[in-house]
């Protein structure tokens, strides 16, 4: 399945289109064009799947199990015979999904093959409940409700009319056998007796048909349920009509409830009054016009147009297009040549009328479910994908199982405003029409009349609950959506249920799903970026530390208090590394240590900077005559300054840890549907005291350095200290509003950014100029240079 850039007016070729393969029965000509219409409609909408073209292939399964399997192999491998299912022998466009099949037996076989490779399959007419088993058929979906629901509805229909004595006919396939088993179980549960149960053969025989007719004729029941598809039951109905067996009420399953082959004029007397379930009737805007535009002359590449033309107008083209056309010649009573001037609009309503848009409507919805799944896959945000390591699928080269994930979660409203989604069994929202067959006069044709629904209020779907209307009977109610945090998973629910504390309703509020856990992870882009920057900065600080240790005996290192410089570099290395404690899932130890470590390390940094500034002032004043400050030039003063400054911060952190130590917690109230895994600082006052004390030290350092910036220091370190403290204060002043205005992992990211940027400011402003001189301007790193500068200073 390949995706190509969309070209206006381009319809694609087999190697340049996205393929949605469809296996279908030749009976419904309209079904094939419903698929073509839906794909054409999607391709013309430039905003739906931009730069992507959908295409399709059609394979006729002929209601044959062997043909269905053969067609599936052909679609998967590109070979008609001797195919290898895990190898594609032709250069086809990328296969997205298979829309197949009309029969349950055929769909089961196809689903078995497609499920092995996790190719999504969407059936428009296969209703067997077996297909809801996701262990056996993991990639199967359908746009028709399952027979479990249909059987329950048919039984409710029987119970409504108080019929307790019924007959049952079903076909010898998965659809008929499984459906009839469910039906008999439901009938028994409601106290309805089954007079007989006969099976209709897939290949009719005279003996079997006569046997079924004889059973129906002898039975005293007046109500017969038929769980079958129309091609198999026609021979039985024709024999019943020939023997003039009337007076029975026929209850139909959706397999034949609107079938033109059964509601023919010669069966009208037998079948008039039939009542049953029909697939929900839908409206497809523009589809009728699409069909009317198809013409053998103007649409030569359209599917089966010429063959349809011959069948519809009972004529024959002078030049037969296929063997199928020749086969129809025997059925033509008089040879009438097709001219192409015949008018489609005058055809009987069975070809283009809205009452026939049932299975056709299912096909239309099936195509759109695949298209919406592709659209959801294409709109995935990098780093927030549903696959391993939060990866997204590449829509130009995806795997079938990746699209399968989006098929399971697809949820949209179609153009008619009806909701489309799949439950855990791959089934759509259940919706049926109840139809009654009525013979019209004067032509005697059968019309399918929808039985009107008489309710005060429509049923409330899952995700809603009923709310009584004031002053109205209990049958009249409003449907209100479940409140936040609540669900309802049944139709017409009176109440909604609260989800567990670690769960949250899904989008439709029909089931509780685990809440998404949010924390700043090492694996997400933001966390990985901050980690990389922090590690790189710590390595850089370590490299500068090594430079200072190596060149510790040089004049510049001695002139700028090498002990304090080395201590400051060690503190900066630890500062960058302590930011890593804020990344990852919060643990008791990391929550306990990260803020105190941050506070103490930063206080050490600022204390060293303050000590360096004070020592610059002392060193300058000590050179003046008759000044007794020389005794303060030793290492005791910086150690004393750093120790005193550090002791206050250590006391703040100690009281914090003793009174109320930080701990990890799962915050479920901050963001809807998300568990924020965070560290609860427990004592916010202690955090702001710690931060305020650092700010106080920084302000003092900035003020002292600013006042000393013009002192004739050898390398003017006071000026660089002023810049570093200016950066430090700017970062942490902007941190406060950022910290207070963010939530969850964003708050953590803001603090990490503050730690890294302020530490980097100190590193760059104080140590880069020194490293420049040590490594690149060695001629300036001499005692003579320093003494020369001092001499110039004195002479001035």
C-alpha positions in Angstrom: 0.0 0.0 0.0 1.8 3.2 -1.1 0.7 6.7 -0.6 1.5 9.3 -3.2 1.3 13.1 -3.4 -2.2 14.1 -4.5 -2.4 15.6 -8.0 -5.6 17.5 -8.9 -7.8 15.4 -11.2 -5.4 12.4 -10.8 -7.0 9.0 -10.3 -3.9 7.0 -9.8 -2.5 3.8 -11.3 -1.8 0.4 -9.6 1.6 1.4 -8.5 0.8 4.9 -7.2 -2.4 4.6 -5.2 -3.3 3.4 -1.7 -5.3 0.2 -2.2 -8.4 -0.7 -0.3 -9.3 -4.1 -1.7 -13.0 -5.3 -1.7 -14.3 -8.8 -2.2 -18.0 -8.6 -3.2 -20.9 -10.6 -4.6 -21.8 -9.8 -8.2 -25.5 -9.5 -7.1 -25.4 -5.9 -5.9 -24.0 -3.8 -8.7 -24.6 -0.8 -6.6 -22.3 -2.1 -3.8 -19.3 -1.9 -6.0 -20.0 1.6 -7.0 -20.7 2.6 -3.4 -17.0 1.8 -2.7 -15.9 3.7 -5.7 -18.1 6.7 -4.8 -16.8 6.8 -1.2 -13.1 6.7 -2.3 -13.7 9.3 -5.0 -15.4 11.5 -2.4 -12.5 11.2 0.0 -9.9 11.8 -2.7 -11.7 15.0 -3.8 -11.6 16.4 -0.2 -8.1 17.9 -0.1 -8.4 18.5 3.7 -9.3 14.9 4.6 -6.2 13.0 3.6 -3.9 15.8 2.1 -1.4 14.6 -0.5 -2.8 11.1 -0.3 -4.7 9.2 -3.0 -6.9 6.2 -2.1 -7.5 3.5 -4.7 -9.2 0.1 -4.8 -9.2 -3.4 -6.4 -12.2 -5.6 -6.7 -12.3 -9.4 -6.7 -15.5 -11.4 -7.2 -15.9 -14.1 -4.6 -19.0 -15.5 -6.3 -20.4 -16.5 -2.9 -17.8 -19.3 -3.0 -15.5 -20.2 -0.1 -12.8 -21.3 -2.4 -13.0 -18.1 -4.5 -13.0 -16.0 -1.3 -9.7 -17.6 -0.1 -8.2 -17.4 -3.6 -9.1 -13.7 -3.9 -7.6 -13.0 -0.5 -4.3 -14.7 -1.5 -4.3 -12.7 -4.7 -4.8 -9.4 -2.9 -2.1 -10.2 -0.4 0.5 -11.7 -2.8 -0.4 -10.5 -6.3 -0.5 -14.0 -7.7 -3.5 -16.0 -8.9 -2.0 -19.4 -7.9 0.9 -20.9 -6.0 0.9 -17.8 -3.8 3.2 -17.4 -0.7 1.2 -15.6 1.9 4.1 -13.8 3.5 5.6 -12.6 0.2 4.2 -10.1 -2.3 5.1 -11.0 -5.9 4.1 -7.8 -7.6 4.8 -4.1 -7.1 1.4 -3.0 -5.8 0.4 0.0 -3.9 0.4 -0.3 -0.1 -2.6 -2.4 1.1 -4.5 -0.7 3.9 -7.6 -2.9 4.5 -9.9 -5.4 2.9 -13.6 -4.6 2.7 -15.1 -8.2 2.7 -17.2 -10.2 2.5 -21.0 -10.3 2.2 -21.3 -13.8 3.7 -20.3 -14.9 7.2 -18.7 -18.2 6.1 -16.6 -16.4 3.5 -15.7 -13.7 6.0 -14.6 -16.2 8.6 -12.2 -17.8 6.1 -10.9 -14.4 4.9 -10.5 -13.2 8.5 -8.5 -16.3 9.4 -5.9 -15.4 6.7 -5.9 -11.7 7.3 -5.7 -12.1 11.0 -2.3 -13.8 10.7 -0.8 -10.7 9.3 -3.0 -8.2 11.2 -4.5 -6.7 8.0 -7.7 -4.8 9.0 -10.9 -6.4 7.4 -14.2 -4.6 7.4 -17.3 -6.6 6.4 -20.5 -4.9 5.4 -22.9 -7.9 5.6 -21.3 -10.7 7.7 -23.2 -10.8 11.0 -22.1 -14.1 12.5 -21.4 -13.7 16.3 -18.3 -15.9 15.9 -16.5 -13.1 14.2 -16.7 -11.0 17.4 -14.1 -13.4 18.9 -10.9 -11.2 18.8 -8.7 -14.1 19.8 -9.6 -16.0 16.6 -10.2 -12.9 14.4 -8.0 -10.1 15.8 -8.3 -7.8 12.8 -12.0 -8.2 11.9 -14.5 -5.4 12.0 -17.9 -4.9 10.5 -20.5 -2.2 9.9 -23.5 -4.5 10.4 -24.6 -5.5 13.9 -24.0 -9.1 15.1 -26.7 -11.7 14.9 -26.9 -12.0 18.7 -28.7 -8.6 18.8 -30.8 -9.5 15.7 -31.9 -12.8 17.2 -33.0 -11.0 20.4 -34.9 -8.4 18.4 -36.7 -11.1 16.3 -37.7 -12.9 19.4 -39.0 -9.7 21.0 -41.0 -9.2 17.8 -42.6 -12.6 18.2 -43.3 -12.0 21.9 -44.8 -8.6 21.1 -47.5 -10.3 18.9 -47.9 -13.0 21.6 -47.0 -15.8 19.1 -46.0 -18.9 20.9 -45.9 -21.5 18.1 -43.5 -20.8 15.3 -41.5 -22.6 12.6 -37.9 -22.0 11.7 -35.9 -22.2 8.5 -32.2 -21.5 8.2 -29.4 -22.1 5.7 -26.6 -24.7 6.0 -23.9 -22.1 6.5 -22.4 -20.2 9.4 -24.9 -17.4 9.1 -27.9 -19.6 9.2 -26.7 -22.3 11.7 -25.3 -19.9 14.3 -28.1 -17.4 13.9 -30.8 -20.2 14.3 -29.1 -21.6 17.4 -29.2 -18.2 19.1 -32.7 -17.7 17.9 -33.9 -21.0 19.3 -32.2 -20.3 22.6 -33.9 -16.9 22.9 -37.3 -18.3 21.9 -37.1 -21.0 24.5 -36.1 -18.4 27.1 -39.3 -16.4 26.4 -41.5 -19.5 26.4 -42.0 -19.8 22.6 -42.2 -23.3 21.1 -40.5 -24.2 17.8 -42.8 -26.4 15.7 -40.1 -27.4 13.3 -36.6 -26.4 12.2 -35.5 -27.2 8.7 -32.2 -26.2 7.0 -32.1 -24.9 3.4 -29.2 -26.4 1.4 -26.6 -24.2 -0.3 -27.0 -26.2 -3.4 -30.7 -26.9 -3.9 -31.9 -30.4 -4.6 -35.5 -31.4 -5.6 -35.8 -33.8 -2.7 -34.7 -31.4 -0.1 -36.9 -28.5 -1.4 -39.9 -30.8 -1.6 -39.2 -32.0 2.0 -39.1 -28.5 3.3 -42.3 -27.5 1.4 -44.1 -30.6 2.8 -43.1 -29.8 6.4 -44.3 -26.2 6.0 -47.6 -27.3 4.4 -48.3 -29.9 7.2 -47.4 -27.7 10.1 -50.2 -26.0 12.1 -48.0 -22.9 12.8 -48.9 -19.7 11.0 -45.6 -17.9 11.7 -42.3 -19.0 10.2 -39.0 -17.3 10.9 -36.4 -17.6 8.1 -32.7 -17.0 9.0 -31.2 -17.1 5.5 -29.7 -15.1 2.6 -31.9 -14.5 -0.4 -30.1 -16.6 -3.0 -30.6 -19.9 -1.0 -34.2 -19.4 -0.1 -35.6 -18.4 -3.5 -36.0 -22.1 -4.7 -38.0 -22.9 -1.6 -40.2 -19.9 -1.9 -40.9 -20.5 -5.6 -42.0 -24.0 -4.8 -44.3 -22.9 -2.0 -45.8 -20.3 -4.3 -46.3 -23.0 -7.1 -48.1 -25.2 -4.6 -50.2 -22.2 -3.6 -49.3 -22.5 0.1 -50.5 -19.1 1.5 -51.7 -17.8 4.8 -48.4 -17.9 6.6 -46.7 -14.9 8.2 -43.1 -14.8 7.3 -40.6 -13.2 9.7 -37.3 -12.3 7.9 -33.8 -11.9 9.1 -31.9 -9.0 7.6 -30.3 -11.3 5.1 -33.4 -11.2 2.9 -35.8 -8.6 4.4 -35.3 -6.2 1.5 -34.1 -8.6 -1.3 -35.7 -7.8 -4.7 -35.1 -11.5 -5.8 -37.6 -12.7 -3.1 -40.1 -9.8 -3.4 -40.9 -10.5 -7.1 -44.4 -10.2 -8.5 -44.8 -14.0 -8.8 -44.1 -14.3 -5.1 -46.1 -11.3 -4.0 -49.2 -13.2 -2.9 -47.1 -15.6 -0.8 -44.8 -13.0 0.8 -47.2 -10.1 1.2 -47.4 -9.2 4.9 -43.8 -10.4 5.6 -42.3 -8.5 8.6 -38.7 -8.5 9.8 -35.5 -6.8 10.6 -33.7 -4.9 7.9 -30.3 -3.3 7.9 -30.5 0.3 8.9 -31.4 2.5 6.0 -29.0 5.4 5.4 -28.7 8.4 3.1 -25.7 9.0 0.9 -25.8 12.5 -0.5 -24.7 12.6 -4.1 -24.7 8.9 -4.6 -27.8 8.8 -6.8 -26.3 11.4 -9.1 -23.1 9.5 -9.2 -24.9 6.4 -10.4 -26.9 8.3 -13.0 -23.7 9.7 -14.5 -22.4 6.3 -15.3 -22.7 5.5 -18.9 -21.0 3.0 -21.2 -19.9 5.8 -23.6 -18.7 8.4 -21.1 -17.5 6.0 -18.4 -15.7 3.2 -20.3 -13.5 2.3 -17.3 -16.4 2.1 -14.8 -17.1 -1.3 -13.3 -19.6 -3.6 -15.1 -21.5 -0.6 -16.7 -22.1 -2.4 -20.0 -23.2 -5.6 -18.3 -25.5 -3.6 -16.0 -26.9 -1.8 -19.0 -27.8 -5.1 -20.6 -29.5 -6.4 -17.5 -31.3 -3.2 -16.7 -32.7 -2.4 -20.2 -33.0 -6.1 -21.4 -30.9 -5.4 -24.4 -27.6 -6.6 -25.9 -24.6 -4.6 -27.1 -23.8 -5.3 -30.7 -20.2 -6.0 -29.7 -20.4 -8.2 -26.5 -17.8 -7.0 -23.9 -17.4 -10.3 -22.1 -18.5 -13.9 -21.9 -20.9 -12.9 -19.2 -22.7 -10.8 -21.8 -23.0 -13.8 -24.1 -24.3 -15.9 -21.2 -27.2 -13.5 -20.8 -28.2 -13.9 -24.4 -30.0 -17.2 -23.7 -32.2 -15.5 -21.1 -33.3 -12.8 -23.5 -36.7 -13.5 -25.1 -36.2 -11.2 -28.0 -32.9 -9.8 -29.1 -33.0 -6.0 -28.5 -29.8 -4.1 -29.3 -28.5 -1.5 -26.7 -28.0 2.0 -28.2 -26.8 4.0 -25.3 -29.7 6.3 -25.6 -31.6 4.5 -22.8 -32.4 6.7 -19.8 -31.3 5.5 -16.4 -33.6 7.9 -14.6 -36.6 6.0 -15.9 -35.5 2.7 -14.4 -37.4 1.1 -11.5 -36.7 2.5 -8.1 -34.9 -0.7 -7.0 -31.7 0.5 -8.7 -31.4 4.0 -7.4 -34.0 4.5 -4.6 -33.0 5.4 -1.1 -34.8 2.3 0.4 -32.1 0.2 -1.1 -29.3 2.1 0.6 -28.8 -0.4 3.4 -25.9 -2.7 2.6 -24.7 0.0 0.3 -24.7 2.4 3.2 -22.7 -0.2 5.2 -20.1 -0.3 2.5 -19.9 3.5 2.4 -19.3 3.6 6.2 -16.8 0.8 5.9 -14.6 2.8 3.5 -14.8 5.9 5.8 -13.8 3.9 8.9 -10.6 2.9 7.1 -10.1 6.5 5.8 -10.6 7.9 9.3 -8.1 5.4 10.8 -5.6 6.5 8.2 -6.3 10.1 9.0 -5.8 9.5 12.7 -2.5 7.7 12.0 -1.3 10.6 9.8 -2.1 13.2 12.4 0.1 11.5 15.1 2.4 14.0 16.9 6.0 12.8 16.9 7.0 11.6 20.4 3.4 11.2 21.4 2.6 8.1 19.4 0.8 4.9 20.7 3.7 2.5 19.9 6.9 1.6 21.6 8.9 4.6 22.9 5.9 6.9 22.0 6.7 6.4 18.3 4.2 7.2 15.5 3.6 5.1 12.4 4.9 6.4 9.0 1.8 6.8 6.9 3.9 6.3 3.8 5.3 3.0 5.0 3.3 1.6 7.8 2.7 -2.0 9.0 -0.8 -3.5 9.0 -0.8 -3.9 12.8 -0.2 -0.1 13.2 -3.3 0.7 11.1 -5.2 -2.0 13.1 -4.5 0.0 16.3 -6.2 3.1 14.8 -9.1 1.0 13.5 -9.8 -0.1 17.1 -10.0 3.4 18.3 -11.7 5.1 15.3 -14.6 7.3 16.3 -16.4 9.8 14.1 -19.7 11.1 12.8 -20.4 10.5 9.1 -22.0 13.0 6.8 -25.4 12.0 7.9 -24.5 12.8 11.6 -24.6 9.1 12.7 -21.9 8.0 15.1 -19.4 5.3 13.9 -17.1 3.3 16.1 -16.3 -0.3 17.0 -16.7 -2.0 20.3 -14.2 -4.5 21.7 -15.6 -7.2 19.4 -15.3 -5.0 16.3 -19.0 -4.4 16.1 -20.7 -1.1 15.3 -23.6 0.5 17.2 -26.6 -1.8 16.8 -29.3 -0.3 14.7 -32.1 -2.0 12.7 -35.2 -1.0 10.8 -38.4 -3.1 11.1 -40.0 -3.4 7.7 -43.4 -4.7 6.5 -43.9 -6.1 2.9 -47.0 -4.5 1.4 -48.4 -5.3 -2.0 -49.1 -2.2 -4.0 -51.9 -1.6 -6.4 -52.4 -1.6 -9.3 -49.0 -3.0 -10.3 -49.0 -5.6 -7.5 -45.4 -5.0 -6.7 -44.0 -5.4 -3.2 -42.9 -2.3 -1.3 -40.8 -2.4 1.9 -42.6 -0.1 4.3 -40.7 0.9 7.4 -42.8 0.3 10.6 -43.0 3.7 12.3 -41.4 4.0 15.7 -43.7 5.3 18.4 -41.7 6.5 21.4 -41.9 9.7 23.5 -38.1 9.9 23.7 -35.4 8.1 21.7 -33.2 5.7 23.6 -30.2 7.0 25.5 -27.0 5.6 24.1 -24.2 4.4 26.3 -22.4 7.3 27.7 -25.7 9.0 28.6 -28.3 8.6 31.3 -32.0 9.2 31.4 -33.4 12.3 33.2 -37.1 12.5 33.7 -39.0 15.4 32.2 -41.0 17.3 34.8 -44.7 16.7 34.6 -44.3 13.9 31.9 -44.8 10.1 32.1 -41.7 8.0 32.8 -41.5 7.1 29.0 -40.6 10.8 28.4 -37.0 11.7 29.3 -34.0 13.6 28.3 -30.6 12.0 27.6 -27.9 13.8 29.5 -24.2 12.9 29.1 -22.5 11.3 32.1 -20.7 13.7 34.4 -16.9 14.0 34.3 -15.4 10.9 35.7 -18.5 8.8 35.2 -19.7 6.2 32.6 -22.7 4.2 31.5 -22.2 1.2 29.3 -25.8 0.2 28.5 -28.6 1.7 26.5 -31.3 3.6 28.4 -29.3 3.7 31.6 -30.9 5.5 34.6 -27.6 6.3 36.2 -23.9 6.7 35.5 -21.2 5.0 37.5 -18.0 6.6 38.9 -14.7 5.2 37.6 -12.1 4.0 40.0 -9.6 6.6 41.3 -6.8 5.4 38.9 -9.2 5.2 35.9 -11.0 7.7 33.6 -13.8 7.5 31.1 -13.0 7.1 27.5 -14.1 9.8 25.0 -17.6 8.3 24.7 -17.8 7.8 28.4 -18.8 4.1 27.9 -16.0 2.4 29.7 -13.3 3.2 32.2 -9.7 3.2 31.0 -6.5 3.6 32.9 -5.5 7.2 33.3 -2.4 8.4 31.5 0.5 8.9 33.9 2.4 12.1 33.3 5.9 12.9 34.5 9.0 14.3 32.9 10.7 11.3 31.4 14.2 10.7 30.2 12.7 9.2 27.0 10.5 12.1 25.8 12.0 14.9 23.7 11.9 17.6 26.4 13.4 15.3 29.1 16.1 13.9 26.8 17.0 17.5 25.7 17.4 18.7 29.3 19.3 15.6 30.2 21.7 16.1 27.3 22.3 19.8 28.1 22.8 19.1 31.8 25.4 16.3 31.1 27.2 18.3 28.5 27.4 21.3 30.8 28.7 19.2 33.7 31.3 17.7 31.4 32.4 21.2 30.3 32.6 22.3 33.9 34.7 19.2 34.7 37.0 20.0 31.7 37.5 23.6 33.0 38.2 22.1 36.5 40.9 19.9 35.0 42.4 23.0 33.2 42.5 24.9 36.5 44.1 22.1 38.4 46.7 21.6 35.6 47.5 25.3 35.5 47.0 26.0 39.2 50.6 27.4 39.5 50.1 29.9 36.8 49.7 33.6 37.8 46.1 33.9 36.6 45.0 31.0 38.7 46.8 32.3 41.8 45.6 35.9 41.2 41.9 34.8 41.1 42.0 32.7 44.3 42.5 29.2 42.8 41.1 27.4 45.9 37.8 29.2 45.6 37.8 28.8 41.8 38.3 25.0 42.1 35.6 24.8 44.8 33.2 26.8 42.6 33.8 24.5 39.6 33.1 21.4 41.8 29.9 23.1 42.9 28.9 23.8 39.3 29.5 20.2 38.2 27.3 19.0 41.1 24.7 21.7 40.2 24.3 20.5 36.6 24.1 16.9 37.8 21.6 17.5 40.5 19.1 18.7 37.8 19.0 15.0 36.8 17.3 14.2 40.1 14.2 16.1 38.8 13.9 13.9 35.6 12.3 10.5 35.6 9.5 8.9 37.7 9.5 10.4 41.2 10.8 8.0 43.8 10.9 8.5 47.6 14.7 9.1 47.7 14.8 11.4 44.7 11.9 13.5 46.1 13.6 13.7 49.4 17.0 14.8 48.1 16.4 16.9 44.9 15.3 20.2 46.4 17.8 20.2 49.4 20.6 19.2 47.0 19.7 21.9 44.6 19.5 24.5 47.4 22.7 23.5 49.1 24.7 23.3 45.8 23.5 26.6 44.6 24.2 28.3 47.9 27.8 26.8 47.7 28.1 28.4 44.2 26.8 31.8 45.3 28.9 31.7 48.5 32.0 31.1 46.5 31.2 34.0 44.2 30.6 36.2 47.2 33.8 35.1 48.8 35.7 35.8 45.6 34.2 39.3 45.4 35.1 40.1 49.0 38.6 38.8 48.4 39.1 41.0 45.4 38.2 44.1 47.5 40.5 42.9 50.4 43.3 42.2 47.9 43.1 45.7 46.4 43.0 47.5 49.7 45.8 45.4 51.1 48.2 46.9 48.6 47.7 50.4 50.0 50.4 51.8 52.4 49.7 51.5 56.1 46.9 49.0 55.6 46.6 46.1 57.9 44.3 44.0 55.7 47.2 41.8 54.5 46.5 39.4 57.4 43.1 38.7 55.9 44.5 37.5 52.5 44.9 33.9 53.7 42.6 31.0 53.0 40.8 31.2 56.3 38.5 34.2 55.3 37.0 32.5 52.1 36.4 29.3 54.1 34.7 31.3 56.9 32.5 33.2 54.4 31.5 30.0 52.6 30.9 28.1 55.8 28.7 30.8 57.4 26.7 31.3 54.2 26.2 27.5 53.8 25.2 26.9 57.4 22.0 29.0 57.1 20.9 27.1 54.0 21.7 23.7 55.6 19.6 24.7 58.7 16.7 25.6 56.4 16.9 22.3 54.6 17.4 20.3 57.8 14.2 21.8 59.4 12.4 21.2 56.1 13.3 17.5 56.1 12.6 17.0 59.8 9.2 18.8 59.9 7.7 17.7 56.6 9.9 15.8 54.1 8.9 15.8 50.4 7.3 12.6 49.1 6.1 11.2 45.7 2.3 11.5 45.0 -0.1 10.8 42.2 -2.1 14.0 41.6 -5.4 13.1 40.0 -7.1 16.5 40.3 -4.7 18.8 38.5 -5.5 17.6 34.9 -8.6 15.9 33.6 -8.1 12.2 32.9 -4.4 12.3 33.7 -2.4 11.2 36.8 0.4 13.6 37.4 3.2 11.7 39.2 5.0 14.4 41.1 7.0 15.2 44.2 4.9 16.9 46.9 7.2 19.4 48.5 5.0 19.2 51.6 6.2 22.5 53.0 6.0 25.2 50.4 7.2 27.8 52.9 10.5 26.0 53.3 11.0 25.8 49.5 10.5 29.6 49.1 12.7 30.3 52.1 15.4 28.2 50.6 15.0 30.0 47.2 14.7 33.4 49.0 18.0 32.9 50.9 19.8 32.0 47.6 18.3 35.2 46.1 19.5 37.2 49.1 23.1 35.9 48.7 23.0 36.6 45.0 21.8 40.2 45.6 24.6 40.8 48.1 27.2 39.3 45.7 25.8 41.4 42.8 25.9 44.6 44.9 29.5 44.0 46.2 30.7 43.0 42.7 29.0 46.0 41.2 30.7 48.4 43.6 34.1 46.7 43.0 33.8 46.5 39.2 36.1 49.4 38.6 38.8 48.4 41.0 42.1 47.9 39.1 42.1 44.1 39.6 44.6 42.4 37.4 42.0 40.6 35.3 39.0 42.6 36.3 37.2 39.6 37.9 34.7 41.8 39.7 33.2 42.9 36.4 32.6 39.3 35.3 31.2 38.4 38.7 28.7 41.3 38.2 27.6 39.9 34.9 27.2 36.3 36.3 25.1 37.5 39.2 23.0 39.7 36.8 22.3 36.5 34.8 21.6 34.5 37.9 19.1 37.0 39.3 17.4 37.5 35.9 16.9 33.7 35.6 15.4 33.2 39.0 13.2 36.3 38.9 11.7 35.0 35.7 11.5 31.6 37.2 8.9 32.6 39.8 6.0 33.5 37.5 6.9 30.6 35.2 6.9 28.2 38.1 3.6 29.4 39.5 1.8 29.4 36.1 2.7 25.8 35.0 1.5 22.4 36.0 2.8 18.9 36.2 5.9 18.1 34.3 6.1 21.6 32.9 6.7 22.9 36.4 9.6 20.5 36.8 11.0 21.5 33.3 10.9 25.2 34.3 12.9 24.5 37.5 15.5 22.4 35.6 15.8 25.2 33.0 16.5 27.6 35.8 19.2 25.4 37.4 21.0 24.8 34.1 20.8 28.4 32.7 21.8 30.1 35.9 24.7 27.7 36.5 25.8 28.1 32.8 25.7 31.9 33.3 28.2 31.7 36.2 30.4 29.2 34.3 30.5 31.4 31.2 30.9 34.8 32.8 33.5 33.8 35.4 35.6 31.0 33.8 35.5 31.5 30.0 37.7 34.7 30.1 40.2 32.9 32.3 40.3 29.8 30.1 40.8 32.0 27.0 43.9 33.5 28.6 45.2 30.2 29.9 44.8 28.3 26.6 45.0 30.9 23.9 46.8 34.0 25.3 49.6 32.4 27.2 51.7 35.6 26.9 49.3 37.3 29.2 49.5 34.6 31.8 52.9 35.7 33.3 54.1 37.3 36.5 55.8 40.1 34.5 52.5 40.9 32.7 50.7 41.1 36.0 53.5 43.2 37.7 53.6 45.4 34.6 49.9 46.1 34.8 50.2 46.8 38.5 53.1 49.2 37.9 51.1 51.1 35.3 48.2 51.3 37.7 50.4 52.9 40.4 52.0 55.3 38.0 48.6 56.6 37.0 
